Amino acid sequence: MRAPVHLREARLGDVAPRVIVSGDPSRVDYLAGLLEGARLINAYRGLRVYTGSFKGAAYTIASHGIGAPSASIVVEELIMLGAKAIVRLGTCGSLKAEVKLGDIVIPTVAAHYSGGLYYQYMGEHACPPAAPTFDVLKELVDEASSRKARFHLGPIVSSDAFYAEDPGLARRWGERGVLAVEMECSALFTLGHMRGVKTGAILVVSDTLIDGGHATGEELREHIRESALIALNAMAKLRV
């Protein structure tokens, strides 16, 4: 087995089978506070990784950085270290008027642009399957429903170009039924199928490309916490 290069401070056995990943290291610090006995197992390159327990089960919370290339490195290395199910808890930009700030989006599939990361993994012109694992998706939806969370279920798009997200992009994707845009889910879902690892995602709307609305981290804190509790409880029901 290859040794991790970027999560090099972690050792085999440090990473729990159930993992929640997020881009922002400060969000990872906050999420780790929901665990009992959380210990920092990696801080190299700013990729903060904690392992602790929730309701008696072991979980790891990890930062994957920004974008598909960074996320793919972290996901690959988490798998090397023992991850069996990985859920991304992140933020997204709304592409539909009915998807409001603070709402939850649970992706059923992640569209993406060809080339780049996908060319290197799959070969020229390949469009790999970028969908979550069914049982992860089901448990996230069931848990969100049981908690009466305001959530939307449907397709998203993963983009590598943050500042290309303009009203024209929102209109084009939104008219095709896509709910939101973010940067990492397609890479996570693709690697899940390639490596035989369960994946899913739960996203909180932090901005709306329809009207330019934006929520601060403080305004989103309770929505992030609710999403984290949905993910933790949903993952507890998975067979890993």
N, C-alpha and C positions, 0 to 999 in steps of 0.2 A: 504494500500500500504506500502511495506517495505521502510524504510528510507535508503538512501545511506550511506555506511560506509566509503568509500574511497574518494568520492566527497562530503564530509560532509559539506564543506563550502558553497556549492551551495544549493539553495532552489527551491522548485517547482515554476516554472515560470521563473527561471533564464536561463534555457536551451531552445533554440529555437527548433521548429520542425525540421529544417534542420541543420544537424551537419556534419562537416568534422573532421575526426580523423586522427592522425598521431602519430608515435612512439616517435619521438625526441622532447623533450620540447622546444629546441631552434628553431626547425622548426615551432612549434606551435606559438611561439612568432612572428616569421617572418610572418606567414600566417595571424595572427591576425592584422598585420599592413595593410592588404588589406581591412579590415573592417573599417567602420566609427563608431566612438564612442565605440570602443572595450573596455570592462571592464573585469578585471580578476575576475572570480567568484569562482575559486578554485585553490589553490596551495598546498593543503595538500598532503603529500607523493610525492611531485614533479609532481603530475598529474595536469598540468596547463590547465585551461579551461577558454576561453574567450567567451563573447557574444557581438555582435555588429550588424551592418547592411551593406548590399551590395546592391546598387541600390534600396534602400527603403525596402528591405526584411530582416528579422532577421535571423542571422546565429550564430551557436556556433562552435568554433574550440577547439578541445580537444586532449590532449596527452593520448595515451593508453598504453604507456610503451612498453616493448619488449616481444614478444611471445603471444601465444594464451591464456594462463591462465590470464595474466595481461590484455590483450585486452578484454577478456570476462567479467571481473569484471567491467571495465569502460563502456563497451557497455550496460551491464545490468543496471548499475546505471544511465547512460544517459537516458535510456528508462524510468526508474522510475521517472526521472526529466522532462520528456516530449518530448524526441526525437521521431520523426516519420519517418525520413529518415536519414540514416547514410552512408556516403561515406568515405572509407579509401583512404587517399592520402599518399603514402609511397614510399619506394624504393624497388628494387628487383635485383636479380642476373640473368643475361641472361643464358639460357641453349641452345640457338641456335645461330649459327654464324651470321645469318642475323639480330639478335636483338642486336643493338649496344648501347654503352654507350650514355646516354642522351635520348634514345628513350623512348616512352611511351608504356606501356602495359596496355590494358583494359581487365581484366579477364572475361571470359564467364563461368568459373567454377574453383573451387579450389580443386584439389586432396589433400589428407592428409593421414597420417598414423593412423591406428586404435588404440584404447586404450586411456589412459589418460583422458583428458577433455571430449572426445566424449563418452567414457565408462560411465563416471559419469553422463552425461546429458541423454544419450540414452539407456544405458544398454549394456551388453556384446555382442560383435560381431556386433553391429549396425554401419552402415555407413550412417550418416545423409546427407541429401541433402545440399551441399555446393556450391550454385550458387547464383549470384546476382539476384535482382528483375528485371524483364524484362524491365519495363519502365525506371528504373534508368540506366540500361545498354544501352538502346536505346538512351536516352538523352545524355549520355556521348559520345557515338559513333557519334551521329549527331553533337554535339558541336565540338568535336575534328576534324571531317571532315570539318565543316564550317570554322574552323580556320586554315585548312591545316596543322595540326600538323602531325608529323611523328609518327604513332602509329601502334601497332600490336594488333590484336584481337584474343583471343584464351585461352586455358587452362593454368593454372599455378599450382604449388604445394606449399602447406604450410608445412613447416618443423619446428619441435621444436628444432632441433640440429644444431645450426649455424655452428659449426666447423666440422660437417659431410659433409658439402658442398664441395666436392672434384671433380676432373675431372671425376671420375667414376660415381658419382651421376649425374653429368651433362650429361654424355653420356647416362646413362640408361633412364633418364626422357626425354632428348631431342630426343632420337630415338623413343619415344612413342608420340611425337608431343607436348610435354609440353614446353611452351615458357620461363618460368622464375620460380624462387623460391623466396619465402618470408616466413613470419612467422605467419601472423594474419588473412588473408582473409577468410580462411575456417571457423574459429570461428565466425567472423562477419556474414558471409552468413548463417551459421547454425542458429545462434541466431535470425537473421532476420526472417527466416521461423518460428521458434518456437514462437517468440513474436509478430508476425504480423507487423514487421517494415520493411520498404523498405531499401535495401542495395545495394551498388556497390563499385567499387574500380577503382582507376587510379594510376598506379605505374610508377616510373621513374627508368630506369636501371642505377644503381650505380656501378655495377661490372659485369664482364663476367667470368663465370666459364669455358668457352671454352679456353681462352688464359690468364686468370689471370689479365685482365685489370681492372683498378679501377679509379673512378672519385672522386675528392674531393667535399666537400660541396659547396665550392665557385664555382667550375666548373659546379655544378648542379643547382645553384641558379635560373638561368633564366628558366631552364626546370621545376623546381618546381613551379615557378611563373606561367608559362604557364599552367601547370596541374591544379593549384589552380583556375585559371580563367575559365578553362574548367569545373571544378567541380561546381564552384559557379553559372555559367550561366546555366549549365545543371540542377542543382537542383532547380533553379528558376522556371523551367517549370513543376515541379512535383506537383501533387495534394496530399497534406498532411493534 
